[in-house]
């Protein structure tokens, strides 16, 4: 496998960050830290602890962007 094949394969596997921090989510949305933690606890935002840090699945942010939202209104997943 030459370098070009490896680079192409790497881009397919990892198009961007898989997880983002609470601080990054706050920067990219209008959500406050307490609101984010409340939604994580309620299961609306897919987040989890790694040691003392809490991270959020970056796919959640992509779904918000796809809907043209920067905030959460009502139930996120339509349940």
mmCIF file of the N, C-alpha and C atoms, coordinates in Angstrom:
data_MODEL
# 
_entry.id   MODEL 
# 
loop_
_atom_site.group_PDB 
_atom_site.id 
_atom_site.type_symbol 
_atom_site.label_atom_id 
_atom_site.label_alt_id 
_atom_site.label_comp_id 
_atom_site.label_asym_id 
_atom_site.label_entity_id 
_atom_site.label_seq_id 
_atom_site.pdbx_PDB_ins_code 
_atom_site.Cartn_x 
_atom_site.Cartn_y 
_atom_site.Cartn_z 
_atom_site.occupancy 
_atom_site.B_iso_or_equiv 
_atom_site.pdbx_formal_charge 
_atom_site.auth_seq_id 
_atom_site.auth_comp_id 
_atom_site.auth_asym_id 
_atom_site.auth_atom_id 
_atom_site.pdbx_PDB_model_num 
ATOM 1   N N  . UNK A 1 1  ? 0.867   -1.174 0.000  1.00 0.00 ? 1  UNK A N  1 
ATOM 2   C CA . UNK A 1 1  ? 0.000   0.000  0.000  1.00 0.00 ? 1  UNK A CA 1 
ATOM 3   C C  . UNK A 1 1  ? 0.910   1.233  0.000  1.00 0.00 ? 1  UNK A C  1 
ATOM 4   N N  . UNK A 1 2  ? 0.761   2.084  -1.009 1.00 0.00 ? 2  UNK A N  1 
ATOM 5   C CA . UNK A 1 2  ? 1.589   3.286  -1.031 1.00 0.00 ? 2  UNK A CA 1 
ATOM 6   C C  . UNK A 1 2  ? 0.960   4.391  -0.180 1.00 0.00 ? 2  UNK A C  1 
ATOM 7   N N  . UNK A 1 3  ? 1.659   5.499  -0.046 1.00 0.00 ? 3  UNK A N  1 
ATOM 8   C CA . UNK A 1 3  ? 1.215   6.599  0.820  1.00 0.00 ? 3  UNK A CA 1 
ATOM 9   C C  . UNK A 1 3  ? -0.115  7.177  0.381  1.00 0.00 ? 3  UNK A C  1 
ATOM 10  N N  . UNK A 1 4  ? -0.356  7.302  -0.919 1.00 0.00 ? 4  UNK A N  1 
ATOM 11  C CA . UNK A 1 4  ? -1.616  7.853  -1.415 1.00 0.00 ? 4  UNK A CA 1 
ATOM 12  C C  . UNK A 1 4  ? -2.802  6.971  -1.042 1.00 0.00 ? 4  UNK A C  1 
ATOM 13  N N  . UNK A 1 5  ? -2.629  5.663  -1.129 1.00 0.00 ? 5  UNK A N  1 
ATOM 14  C CA . UNK A 1 5  ? -3.704  4.753  -0.755 1.00 0.00 ? 5  UNK A CA 1 
ATOM 15  C C  . UNK A 1 5  ? -4.000  4.863  0.734  1.00 0.00 ? 5  UNK A C  1 
ATOM 16  N N  . UNK A 1 6  ? -2.947  4.974  1.543  1.00 0.00 ? 6  UNK A N  1 
ATOM 17  C CA . UNK A 1 6  ? -3.131  5.088  2.986  1.00 0.00 ? 6  UNK A CA 1 
ATOM 18  C C  . UNK A 1 6  ? -3.868  6.374  3.333  1.00 0.00 ? 6  UNK A C  1 
ATOM 19  N N  . UNK A 1 7  ? -3.498  7.484  2.704  1.00 0.00 ? 7  UNK A N  1 
ATOM 20  C CA . UNK A 1 7  ? -4.152  8.762  2.969  1.00 0.00 ? 7  UNK A CA 1 
ATOM 21  C C  . UNK A 1 7  ? -5.625  8.697  2.595  1.00 0.00 ? 7  UNK A C  1 
ATOM 22  N N  . UNK A 1 8  ? -5.950  8.109  1.455  1.00 0.00 ? 8  UNK A N  1 
ATOM 23  C CA . UNK A 1 8  ? -7.342  7.989  1.022  1.00 0.00 ? 8  UNK A CA 1 
ATOM 24  C C  . UNK A 1 8  ? -8.128  7.126  2.008  1.00 0.00 ? 8  UNK A C  1 
ATOM 25  N N  . UNK A 1 9  ? -7.532  6.038  2.462  1.00 0.00 ? 9  UNK A N  1 
ATOM 26  C CA . UNK A 1 9  ? -8.189  5.152  3.412  1.00 0.00 ? 9  UNK A CA 1 
ATOM 27  C C  . UNK A 1 9  ? -8.421  5.885  4.736  1.00 0.00 ? 9  UNK A C  1 
ATOM 28  N N  . UNK A 1 10 ? -7.433  6.644  5.195  1.00 0.00 ? 10 UNK A N  1 
ATOM 29  C CA . UNK A 1 10 ? -7.559  7.387  6.445  1.00 0.00 ? 10 UNK A CA 1 
ATOM 30  C C  . UNK A 1 10 ? -8.688  8.412  6.362  1.00 0.00 ? 10 UNK A C  1 
ATOM 31  N N  . UNK A 1 11 ? -8.836  9.080  5.225  1.00 0.00 ? 11 UNK A N  1 
ATOM 32  C CA . UNK A 1 11 ? -9.898  10.071 5.052  1.00 0.00 ? 11 UNK A CA 1 
ATOM 33  C C  . UNK A 1 11 ? -11.272 9.413  5.074  1.00 0.00 ? 11 UNK A C  1 
ATOM 34  N N  . UNK A 1 12 ? -11.389 8.203  4.520  1.00 0.00 ? 12 UNK A N  1 
ATOM 35  C CA . UNK A 1 12 ? -12.664 7.487  4.551  1.00 0.00 ? 12 UNK A CA 1 
ATOM 36  C C  . UNK A 1 12 ? -13.051 7.120  5.976  1.00 0.00 ? 12 UNK A C  1 
ATOM 37  N N  . UNK A 1 13 ? -12.094 6.674  6.752  1.00 0.00 ? 13 UNK A N  1 
ATOM 38  C CA . UNK A 1 13 ? -12.361 6.217  8.097  1.00 0.00 ? 13 UNK A CA 1 
ATOM 39  C C  . UNK A 1 13 ? -12.625 7.386  9.040  1.00 0.00 ? 13 UNK A C  1 
ATOM 40  N N  . UNK A 1 14 ? -11.851 8.453  8.913  1.00 0.00 ? 14 UNK A N  1 
ATOM 41  C CA . UNK A 1 14 ? -11.927 9.540  9.879  1.00 0.00 ? 14 UNK A CA 1 
ATOM 42  C C  . UNK A 1 14 ? -12.157 10.885 9.197  1.00 0.00 ? 14 UNK A C  1 
ATOM 43  N N  . UNK A 1 15 ? -13.403 11.206 8.823  1.00 0.00 ? 15 UNK A N  1 
ATOM 44  C CA . UNK A 1 15 ? -13.672 12.471 8.151  1.00 0.00 ? 15 UNK A CA 1 
ATOM 45  C C  . UNK A 1 15 ? -13.605 13.682 9.073  1.00 0.00 ? 15 UNK A C  1 
ATOM 46  N N  . UNK A 1 16 ? -13.653 13.498 10.363 1.00 0.00 ? 16 UNK A N  1 
ATOM 47  C CA . UNK A 1 16 ? -13.596 14.596 11.316 1.00 0.00 ? 16 UNK A CA 1 
ATOM 48  C C  . UNK A 1 16 ? -13.579 14.058 12.720 1.00 0.00 ? 16 UNK A C  1 
ATOM 49  N N  . UNK A 1 17 ? -13.628 14.947 13.693 1.00 0.00 ? 17 UNK A N  1 
ATOM 50  C CA . UNK A 1 17 ? -13.613 14.455 15.076 1.00 0.00 ? 17 UNK A CA 1 
ATOM 51  C C  . UNK A 1 17 ? -14.871 13.661 15.394 1.00 0.00 ? 17 UNK A C  1 
ATOM 52  N N  . UNK A 1 18 ? -14.700 12.579 16.103 1.00 0.00 ? 18 UNK A N  1 
ATOM 53  C CA . UNK A 1 18 ? -15.825 11.717 16.462 1.00 0.00 ? 18 UNK A CA 1 
ATOM 54  C C  . UNK A 1 18 ? -16.558 12.264 17.684 1.00 0.00 ? 18 UNK A C  1 
ATOM 55  N N  . UNK A 1 19 ? -15.804 12.918 18.569 1.00 0.00 ? 19 UNK A N  1 
ATOM 56  C CA . UNK A 1 19 ? -16.372 13.457 19.786 1.00 0.00 ? 19 UNK A CA 1 
ATOM 57  C C  . UNK A 1 19 ? -15.913 14.892 19.986 1.00 0.00 ? 19 UNK A C  1 
ATOM 58  N N  . UNK A 1 20 ? -16.745 15.680 20.659 1.00 0.00 ? 20 UNK A N  1 
ATOM 59  C CA . UNK A 1 20 ? -16.390 17.056 20.974 1.00 0.00 ? 20 UNK A CA 1 
ATOM 60  C C  . UNK A 1 20 ? -16.591 17.291 22.467 1.00 0.00 ? 20 UNK A C  1 
ATOM 61  N N  . UNK A 1 21 ? -15.912 18.301 22.974 1.00 0.00 ? 21 UNK A N  1 
ATOM 62  C CA . UNK A 1 21 ? -16.027 18.620 24.393 1.00 0.00 ? 21 UNK A CA 1 
ATOM 63  C C  . UNK A 1 21 ? -17.252 19.492 24.632 1.00 0.00 ? 21 UNK A C  1 
ATOM 64  N N  . UNK A 1 22 ? -17.605 19.628 25.897 1.00 0.00 ? 22 UNK A N  1 
ATOM 65  C CA . UNK A 1 22 ? -18.716 20.498 26.275 1.00 0.00 ? 22 UNK A CA 1 
ATOM 66  C C  . UNK A 1 22 ? -18.403 21.934 25.848 1.00 0.00 ? 22 UNK A C  1 
ATOM 67  N N  . UNK A 1 23 ? -17.155 22.357 26.054 1.00 0.00 ? 23 UNK A N  1 
ATOM 68  C CA . UNK A 1 23 ? -16.760 23.718 25.672 1.00 0.00 ? 23 UNK A CA 1 
ATOM 69  C C  . UNK A 1 23 ? -16.937 23.947 24.176 1.00 0.00 ? 23 UNK A C  1 
ATOM 70  N N  . UNK A 1 24 ? -16.580 22.964 23.363 1.00 0.00 ? 24 UNK A N  1 
ATOM 71  C CA . UNK A 1 24 ? -16.739 23.082 21.913 1.00 0.00 ? 24 UNK A CA 1 
ATOM 72  C C  . UNK A 1 24 ? -18.216 23.141 21.534 1.00 0.00 ? 24 UNK A C  1 
ATOM 73  N N  . UNK A 1 25 ? -19.042 22.343 22.175 1.00 0.00 ? 25 UNK A N  1 
ATOM 74  C CA . UNK A 1 25 ? -20.480 22.368 21.906 1.00 0.00 ? 25 UNK A CA 1 
ATOM 75  C C  . UNK A 1 25 ? -21.066 23.726 22.284 1.00 0.00 ? 25 UNK A C  1 
ATOM 76  N N  . UNK A 1 26 ? -20.603 24.291 23.383 1.00 0.00 ? 26 UNK A N  1 
ATOM 77  C CA . UNK A 1 26 ? -21.065 25.616 23.793 1.00 0.00 ? 26 UNK A CA 1 
ATOM 78  C C  . UNK A 1 26 ? -20.692 26.675 22.756 1.00 0.00 ? 26 UNK A C  1 
ATOM 79  N N  . UNK A 1 27 ? -19.476 26.572 22.204 1.00 0.00 ? 27 UNK A N  1 
ATOM 80  C CA . UNK A 1 27 ? -19.018 27.537 21.185 1.00 0.00 ? 27 UNK A CA 1 
ATOM 81  C C  . UNK A 1 27 ? -19.862 27.455 19.921 1.00 0.00 ? 27 UNK A C  1 
ATOM 82  N N  . UNK A 1 28 ? -20.226 26.248 19.544 1.00 0.00 ? 28 UNK A N  1 
ATOM 83  C CA . UNK A 1 28 ? -20.914 26.035 18.269 1.00 0.00 ? 28 UNK A CA 1 
ATOM 84  C C  . UNK A 1 28 ? -22.432 26.153 18.337 1.00 0.00 ? 28 UNK A C  1 
ATOM 85  N N  . UNK A 1 29 ? -22.976 26.233 19.548 1.00 0.00 ? 29 UNK A N  1 
ATOM 86  C CA . UNK A 1 29 ? -24.422 26.376 19.724 1.00 0.00 ? 29 UNK A CA 1 
ATOM 87  C C  . UNK A 1 29 ? -24.684 27.520 20.692 1.00 0.00 ? 29 UNK A C  1 
ATOM 88  N N  . UNK A 1 30 ? -25.929 27.780 20.934 1.00 0.00 ? 30 UNK A N  1 
ATOM 89  C CA . UNK A 1 30 ? -26.283 28.807 21.917 1.00 0.00 ? 30 UNK A CA 1 
ATOM 90  C C  . UNK A 1 30 ? -26.627 28.175 23.266 1.00 0.00 ? 30 UNK A C  1 
ATOM 91  N N  . UNK A 1 31 ? -26.229 26.931 23.470 1.00 0.00 ? 31 UNK A N  1 
ATOM 92  C CA . UNK A 1 31 ? -26.540 26.220 24.704 1.00 0.00 ? 31 UNK A CA 1 
ATOM 93  C C  . UNK A 1 31 ? -25.531 26.555 25.801 1.00 0.00 ? 31 UNK A C  1 
ATOM 94  N N  . UNK A 1 32 ? -26.034 26.719 27.022 1.00 0.00 ? 32 UNK A N  1 
ATOM 95  C CA . UNK A 1 32 ? -25.163 26.972 28.169 1.00 0.00 ? 32 UNK A CA 1 
ATOM 96  C C  . UNK A 1 32 ? -24.677 25.646 28.742 1.00 0.00 ? 32 UNK A C  1 
ATOM 97  N N  . UNK A 1 33 ? -23.639 25.705 29.555 1.00 0.00 ? 33 UNK A N  1 
ATOM 98  C CA . UNK A 1 33 ? -23.095 24.505 30.178 1.00 0.00 ? 33 UNK A CA 1 
ATOM 99  C C  . UNK A 1 33 ? -24.156 23.763 31.006 1.00 0.00 ? 33 UNK A C  1 
ATOM 100 N N  . UNK A 1 34 ? -24.923 24.455 31.888 1.00 0.00 ? 34 UNK A N  1 
ATOM 101 C CA . UNK A 1 34 ? -25.953 23.727 32.646 1.00 0.00 ? 34 UNK A CA 1 
ATOM 102 C C  . UNK A 1 34 ? -27.018 23.084 31.755 1.00 0.00 ? 34 UNK A C  1 
ATOM 103 N N  . UNK A 1 35 ? -27.380 23.763 30.681 1.00 0.00 ? 35 UNK A N  1 
ATOM 104 C CA . UNK A 1 35 ? -28.378 23.203 29.758 1.00 0.00 ? 35 UNK A CA 1 
ATOM 105 C C  . UNK A 1 35 ? -27.844 21.948 29.090 1.00 0.00 ? 35 UNK A C  1 
ATOM 106 N N  . UNK A 1 36 ? -26.593 21.981 28.671 1.00 0.00 ? 36 UNK A N  1 
ATOM 107 C CA . UNK A 1 36 ? -25.989 20.808 28.032 1.00 0.00 ? 36 UNK A CA 1 
ATOM 108 C C  . UNK A 1 36 ? -25.974 19.632 29.003 1.00 0.00 ? 36 UNK A C  1 
ATOM 109 N N  . UNK A 1 37 ? -25.524 19.867 30.228 1.00 0.00 ? 37 UNK A N  1 
ATOM 110 C CA . UNK A 1 37 ? -25.492 18.786 31.216 1.00 0.00 ? 37 UNK A CA 1 
ATOM 111 C C  . UNK A 1 37 ? -26.888 18.257 31.522 1.00 0.00 ? 37 UNK A C  1 
ATOM 112 N N  . UNK A 1 38 ? -27.854 19.132 31.584 1.00 0.00 ? 38 UNK A N  1 
ATOM 113 C CA . UNK A 1 38 ? -29.234 18.708 31.831 1.00 0.00 ? 38 UNK A CA 1 
ATOM 114 C C  . UNK A 1 38 ? -29.733 17.818 30.690 1.00 0.00 ? 38 UNK A C  1 
ATOM 115 N N  . UNK A 1 39 ? -29.438 18.198 29.444 1.00 0.00 ? 39 UNK A N  1 
ATOM 116 C CA . UNK A 1 39 ? -29.863 17.398 28.291 1.00 0.00 ? 39 UNK A CA 1 
ATOM 117 C C  . UNK A 1 39 ? -29.106 16.071 28.210 1.00 0.00 ? 39 UNK A C  1 
ATOM 118 N N  . UNK A 1 40 ? -27.846 16.067 28.624 1.00 0.00 ? 40 UNK A N  1 
ATOM 119 C CA . UNK A 1 40 ? -27.107 14.801 28.659 1.00 0.00 ? 40 UNK A CA 1 
ATOM 120 C C  . UNK A 1 40 ? -27.743 13.859 29.674 1.00 0.00 ? 40 UNK A C  1 
ATOM 121 N N  . UNK A 1 41 ? -28.048 14.392 30.847 1.00 0.00 ? 41 UNK A N  1 
ATOM 122 C CA . UNK A 1 41 ? -28.666 13.573 31.897 1.00 0.00 ? 41 UNK A CA 1 
ATOM 123 C C  . UNK A 1 41 ? -30.024 13.031 31.451 1.00 0.00 ? 41 UNK A C  1 
ATOM 124 N N  . UNK A 1 42 ? -30.779 13.837 30.693 1.00 0.00 ? 42 UNK A N  1 
ATOM 125 C CA . UNK A 1 42 ? -32.099 13.416 30.212 1.00 0.00 ? 42 UNK A CA 1 
ATOM 126 C C  . UNK A 1 42 ? -32.004 12.489 28.996 1.00 0.00 ? 42 UNK A C  1 
ATOM 127 N N  . UNK A 1 43 ? -30.819 12.353 28.420 1.00 0.00 ? 43 UNK A N  1 
ATOM 128 C CA . UNK A 1 43 ? -30.648 11.485 27.259 1.00 0.00 ? 43 UNK A CA 1 
ATOM 129 C C  . UNK A 1 43 ? -30.916 12.152 25.931 1.00 0.00 ? 43 UNK A C  1 
ATOM 130 N N  . UNK A 1 44 ? -31.132 13.458 25.924 1.00 0.00 ? 44 UNK A N  1 
ATOM 131 C CA . UNK A 1 44 ? -31.394 14.187 24.684 1.00 0.00 ? 44 UNK A CA 1 
ATOM 132 C C  . UNK A 1 44 ? -30.101 14.393 23.895 1.00 0.00 ? 44 UNK A C  1 
ATOM 133 N N  . UNK A 1 45 ? -29.017 14.688 24.606 1.00 0.00 ? 45 UNK A N  1 
ATOM 134 C CA . UNK A 1 45 ? -27.699 14.841 23.983 1.00 0.00 ? 45 UNK A CA 1 
ATOM 135 C C  . UNK A 1 45 ? -26.883 13.600 24.329 1.00 0.00 ? 45 UNK A C  1 
ATOM 136 N N  . UNK A 1 46 ? -26.300 12.940 23.317 1.00 0.00 ? 46 UNK A N  1 
ATOM 137 C CA . UNK A 1 46 ? -25.515 11.733 23.567 1.00 0.00 ? 46 UNK A CA 1 
ATOM 138 C C  . UNK A 1 46 ? -24.125 12.080 24.096 1.00 0.00 ? 46 UNK A C  1 
ATOM 139 N N  . UNK A 1 47 ? -23.975 12.094 25.399 1.00 0.00 ? 47 UNK A N  1 
ATOM 140 C CA . UNK A 1 47 ? -22.692 12.409 26.006 1.00 0.00 ? 47 UNK A CA 1 
ATOM 141 C C  . UNK A 1 47 ? -22.335 11.383 27.052 1.00 0.00 ? 47 UNK A C  1 
ATOM 142 N N  . UNK A 1 48 ? -21.051 11.292 27.357 1.00 0.00 ? 48 UNK A N  1 
ATOM 143 C CA . UNK A 1 48 ? -20.621 10.358 28.391 1.00 0.00 ? 48 UNK A CA 1 
ATOM 144 C C  . UNK A 1 48 ? -19.298 10.803 28.995 1.00 0.00 ? 48 UNK A C  1 
ATOM 145 N N  . UNK A 1 49 ? -18.991 10.214 30.142 1.00 0.00 ? 49 UNK A N  1 
ATOM 146 C CA . UNK A 1 49 ? -17.782 10.558 30.886 1.00 0.00 ? 49 UNK A CA 1 
ATOM 147 C C  . UNK A 1 49 ? -16.609 9.698  30.440 1.00 0.00 ? 49 UNK A C  1 
ATOM 148 N N  . UNK A 1 50 ? -15.469 10.343 30.313 1.00 0.00 ? 50 UNK A N  1 
ATOM 149 C CA . UNK A 1 50 ? -14.190 9.650  30.178 1.00 0.00 ? 50 UNK A CA 1 
ATOM 150 C C  . UNK A 1 50 ? -13.326 10.258 31.274 1.00 0.00 ? 50 UNK A C  1 
ATOM 151 N N  . UNK A 1 51 ? -13.185 9.523  32.343 1.00 0.00 ? 51 UNK A N  1 
ATOM 152 C CA . UNK A 1 51 ? -12.518 10.090 33.513 1.00 0.00 ? 51 UNK A CA 1 
ATOM 153 C C  . UNK A 1 51 ? -13.372 11.219 34.054 1.00 0.00 ? 51 UNK A C  1 
ATOM 154 N N  . UNK A 1 52 ? -12.774 12.393 34.197 1.00 0.00 ? 52 UNK A N  1 
ATOM 155 C CA . UNK A 1 52 ? -13.511 13.554 34.694 1.00 0.00 ? 52 UNK A CA 1 
ATOM 156 C C  . UNK A 1 52 ? -14.120 14.378 33.568 1.00 0.00 ? 52 UNK A C  1 
ATOM 157 N N  . UNK A 1 53 ? -13.769 14.073 32.337 1.00 0.00 ? 53 UNK A N  1 
ATOM 158 C CA . UNK A 1 53 ? -14.271 14.835 31.197 1.00 0.00 ? 53 UNK A CA 1 
ATOM 159 C C  . UNK A 1 53 ? -15.582 14.266 30.689 1.00 0.00 ? 53 UNK A C  1 
ATOM 160 N N  . UNK A 1 54 ? -16.396 15.142 30.159 1.00 0.00 ? 54 UNK A N  1 
ATOM 161 C CA . UNK A 1 54 ? -17.634 14.724 29.495 1.00 0.00 ? 54 UNK A CA 1 
ATOM 162 C C  . UNK A 1 54 ? -17.476 15.094 28.027 1.00 0.00 ? 54 UNK A C  1 
ATOM 163 N N  . UNK A 1 55 ? -17.741 14.135 27.156 1.00 0.00 ? 55 UNK A N  1 
ATOM 164 C CA . UNK A 1 55 ? -17.668 14.398 25.728 1.00 0.00 ? 55 UNK A CA 1 
ATOM 165 C C  . UNK A 1 55 ? -19.008 14.059 25.088 1.00 0.00 ? 55 UNK A C  1 
ATOM 166 N N  . UNK A 1 56 ? -19.220 14.660 23.927 1.00 0.00 ? 56 UNK A N  1 
ATOM 167 C CA . UNK A 1 56 ? -20.478 14.515 23.201 1.00 0.00 ? 56 UNK A CA 1 
ATOM 168 C C  . UNK A 1 56 ? -20.170 13.963 21.819 1.00 0.00 ? 56 UNK A C  1 
ATOM 169 N N  . UNK A 1 57 ? -21.014 13.069 21.349 1.00 0.00 ? 57 UNK A N  1 
ATOM 170 C CA . UNK A 1 57 ? -20.874 12.530 20.003 1.00 0.00 ? 57 UNK A CA 1 
ATOM 171 C C  . UNK A 1 57 ? -21.038 13.676 19.001 1.00 0.00 ? 57 UNK A C  1 
ATOM 172 N N  . UNK A 1 58 ? -20.045 13.875 18.149 1.00 0.00 ? 58 UNK A N  1 
ATOM 173 C CA . UNK A 1 58 ? -20.064 14.983 17.185 1.00 0.00 ? 58 UNK A CA 1 
ATOM 174 C C  . UNK A 1 58 ? -21.223 14.857 16.193 1.00 0.00 ? 58 UNK A C  1 
ATOM 175 N N  . UNK A 1 59 ? -21.741 13.663 16.010 1.00 0.00 ? 59 UNK A N  1 
ATOM 176 C CA . UNK A 1 59 ? -22.871 13.451 15.106 1.00 0.00 ? 59 UNK A CA 1 
ATOM 177 C C  . UNK A 1 59 ? -24.102 14.246 15.558 1.00 0.00 ? 59 UNK A C  1 
ATOM 178 N N  . UNK A 1 60 ? -24.238 14.431 16.864 1.00 0.00 ? 60 UNK A N  1 
ATOM 179 C CA . UNK A 1 60 ? -25.340 15.225 17.393 1.00 0.00 ? 60 UNK A CA 1 
ATOM 180 C C  . UNK A 1 60 ? -25.291 16.651 16.842 1.00 0.00 ? 60 UNK A C  1 
ATOM 181 N N  . UNK A 1 61 ? -24.095 17.246 16.848 1.00 0.00 ? 61 UNK A N  1 
ATOM 182 C CA . UNK A 1 61 ? -23.930 18.600 16.333 1.00 0.00 ? 61 UNK A CA 1 
ATOM 183 C C  . UNK A 1 61 ? -24.243 18.644 14.837 1.00 0.00 ? 61 UNK A C  1 
ATOM 184 N N  . UNK A 1 62 ? -23.837 17.632 14.105 1.00 0.00 ? 62 UNK A N  1 
ATOM 185 C CA . UNK A 1 62 ? -24.122 17.573 12.674 1.00 0.00 ? 62 UNK A CA 1 
ATOM 186 C C  . UNK A 1 62 ? -25.630 17.484 12.422 1.00 0.00 ? 62 UNK A C  1 
ATOM 187 N N  . UNK A 1 63 ? -26.344 16.744 13.261 1.00 0.00 ? 63 UNK A N  1 
ATOM 188 C CA . UNK A 1 63 ? -27.801 16.644 13.114 1.00 0.00 ? 63 UNK A CA 1 
ATOM 189 C C  . UNK A 1 63 ? -28.469 17.990 13.377 1.00 0.00 ? 63 UNK A C  1 
ATOM 190 N N  . UNK A 1 64 ? -27.979 18.724 14.383 1.00 0.00 ? 64 UNK A N  1 
ATOM 191 C CA . UNK A 1 64 ? -28.525 20.056 14.650 1.00 0.00 ? 64 UNK A CA 1 
ATOM 192 C C  . UNK A 1 64 ? -28.301 20.973 13.452 1.00 0.00 ? 64 UNK A C  1 
ATOM 193 N N  . UNK A 1 65 ? -27.086 20.935 12.894 1.00 0.00 ? 65 UNK A N  1 
ATOM 194 C CA . UNK A 1 65 ? -26.765 21.774 11.734 1.00 0.00 ? 65 UNK A CA 1 
ATOM 195 C C  . UNK A 1 65 ? -27.640 21.417 10.536 1.00 0.00 ? 65 UNK A C  1 
ATOM 196 N N  . UNK A 1 66 ? -27.871 20.125 10.348 1.00 0.00 ? 66 UNK A N  1 
ATOM 197 C CA . UNK A 1 66 ? -28.684 19.673 9.217  1.00 0.00 ? 66 UNK A CA 1 
ATOM 198 C C  . UNK A 1 66 ? -30.102 20.204 9.309  1.00 0.00 ? 66 UNK A C  1 
ATOM 199 N N  . UNK A 1 67 ? -30.598 20.368 10.521 1.00 0.00 ? 67 UNK A N  1 
ATOM 200 C CA . UNK A 1 67 ? -31.937 20.914 10.723 1.00 0.00 ? 67 UNK A CA 1 
ATOM 201 C C  . UNK A 1 67 ? -31.947 22.433 10.777 1.00 0.00 ? 67 UNK A C  1 
ATOM 202 N N  . UNK A 1 68 ? -30.759 23.037 10.735 1.00 0.00 ? 68 UNK A N  1 
ATOM 203 C CA . UNK A 1 68 ? -30.671 24.490 10.793 1.00 0.00 ? 68 UNK A CA 1 
ATOM 204 C C  . UNK A 1 68 ? -30.925 25.030 12.186 1.00 0.00 ? 68 UNK A C  1 
ATOM 205 N N  . UNK A 1 69 ? -30.626 24.225 13.200 1.00 0.00 ? 69 UNK A N  1 
ATOM 206 C CA . UNK A 1 69 ? -30.863 24.628 14.579 1.00 0.00 ? 69 UNK A CA 1 
ATOM 207 C C  . UNK A 1 69 ? -29.534 24.867 15.288 1.00 0.00 ? 69 UNK A C  1 
ATOM 208 N N  . UNK A 1 70 ? -29.564 25.754 16.283 1.00 0.00 ? 70 UNK A N  1 
ATOM 209 C CA . UNK A 1 70 ? -28.421 25.898 17.175 1.00 0.00 ? 70 UNK A CA 1 
ATOM 210 C C  . UNK A 1 70 ? -28.866 25.693 18.615 1.00 0.00 ? 70 UNK A C  1 
ATOM 211 N N  . UNK A 1 71 ? -30.144 25.389 18.789 1.00 0.00 ? 71 UNK A N  1 
ATOM 212 C CA . UNK A 1 71 ? -30.662 25.075 20.120 1.00 0.00 ? 71 UNK A CA 1 
ATOM 213 C C  . UNK A 1 71 ? -31.542 23.851 20.030 1.00 0.00 ? 71 UNK A C  1 
ATOM 214 N N  . UNK A 1 72 ? -31.911 23.335 21.173 1.00 0.00 ? 72 UNK A N  1 
ATOM 215 C CA . UNK A 1 72 ? -32.784 22.158 21.250 1.00 0.00 ? 72 UNK A CA 1 
ATOM 216 C C  . UNK A 1 72 ? -34.144 22.620 21.703 1.00 0.00 ? 72 UNK A C  1 
ATOM 217 N N  . UNK A 1 73 ? -35.154 22.255 20.954 1.00 0.00 ? 73 UNK A N  1 
ATOM 218 C CA . UNK A 1 73 ? -36.506 22.590 21.370 1.00 0.00 ? 73 UNK A CA 1 
ATOM 219 C C  . UNK A 1 73 ? -37.331 21.308 21.432 1.00 0.00 ? 73 UNK A C  1 
ATOM 220 N N  . UNK A 1 74 ? -37.929 21.069 22.548 1.00 0.00 ? 74 UNK A N  1 
ATOM 221 C CA . UNK A 1 74 ? -38.738 19.863 22.693 1.00 0.00 ? 74 UNK A CA 1 
ATOM 222 C C  . UNK A 1 74 ? -37.862 18.632 22.752 1.00 0.00 ? 74 UNK A C  1 
ATOM 223 N N  . UNK A 1 75 ? -38.409 17.511 22.349 1.00 0.00 ? 75 UNK A N  1 
ATOM 224 C CA . UNK A 1 75 ? -37.672 16.264 22.368 1.00 0.00 ? 75 UNK A CA 1 
ATOM 225 C C  . UNK A 1 75 ? -36.861 16.145 21.098 1.00 0.00 ? 75 UNK A C  1 
ATOM 226 N N  . UNK A 1 76 ? -35.591 15.880 21.247 1.00 0.00 ? 76 UNK A N  1 
ATOM 227 C CA . UNK A 1 76 ? -34.643 15.887 20.143 1.00 0.00 ? 76 UNK A CA 1 
ATOM 228 C C  . UNK A 1 76 ? -34.884 14.789 19.117 1.00 0.00 ? 76 UNK A C  1 
ATOM 229 N N  . UNK A 1 77 ? -35.180 13.599 19.552 1.00 0.00 ? 77 UNK A N  1 
ATOM 230 C CA . UNK A 1 77 ? -35.246 12.478 18.616 1.00 0.00 ? 77 UNK A CA 1 
ATOM 231 C C  . UNK A 1 77 ? -36.655 12.125 18.189 1.00 0.00 ? 77 UNK A C  1 
ATOM 232 N N  . UNK A 1 78 ? -37.640 12.925 18.546 1.00 0.00 ? 78 UNK A N  1 
ATOM 233 C CA . UNK A 1 78 ? -38.992 12.701 18.080 1.00 0.00 ? 78 UNK A CA 1 
ATOM 234 C C  . UNK A 1 78 ? -39.740 11.609 18.809 1.00 0.00 ? 78 UNK A C  1 
ATOM 235 N N  . UNK A 1 79 ? -39.230 11.140 19.940 1.00 0.00 ? 79 UNK A N  1 
ATOM 236 C CA . UNK A 1 79 ? -39.917 10.102 20.718 1.00 0.00 ? 79 UNK A CA 1 
ATOM 237 C C  . UNK A 1 79 ? -41.126 10.633 21.412 1.00 0.00 ? 79 UNK A C  1 
# 
